[in-house]
Amino acid sequence: MESILVVDDEISLCSILKEELTEVGYDVDFVDNGNDAIEYLSTNPVQLVLLDLKMPGKNGFDVLEEMNQKNISSQVIILTAYADIKSAIHSAKLGVTDFISKPYNFDELLIAIQKALHK
C-alpha cells in the first residue's frame, strides 16, 4: 500500500484528506507543522507528501529544502491556498511534482497523486 503524509496546519483538512485517501486505498498519516514533518519523514519513509506552503514555524519551502538536504526522496505535491506563479516556479526548482490550489477538486488531486506515485 502506498503511503502519503499530509502536512498542513489545518487539522480539519488533514482529517478530511486522510479519510478521502484512505477510502481509495492509500495509507495516510498527517502532521500539522513543518518540524513534525521533517521528524516524521526522517524515520518513516513515505512515497508522497501533500505539503502546505503557509504554516507557522517552518513553512513548506523550509520543509522542501530540508528534505533535499537530508536526501528524503518522497514525491511532493504542494496543496496551498496561496498559489501564485512565483511560488509554483520556486516549488518546481525544489523538485515538487505538482502544485494544486485550495480548495481542491478531489478527482483532480487523485489524478495528480496517481501521476506522482507512478513517476
Secondary structure, 3 states (H helix, E strand, C coil): CCEEEEECCCHHHHHHHHHHHHHCCCEEEEECCHHHHHHHHHHCCCCEEEECCCCCCCCHHHHHHHHHHCCCCCEEEEEECCCCHHHHHHHHHCCCCEEEECCCCHHHHHHHHHHHHCC
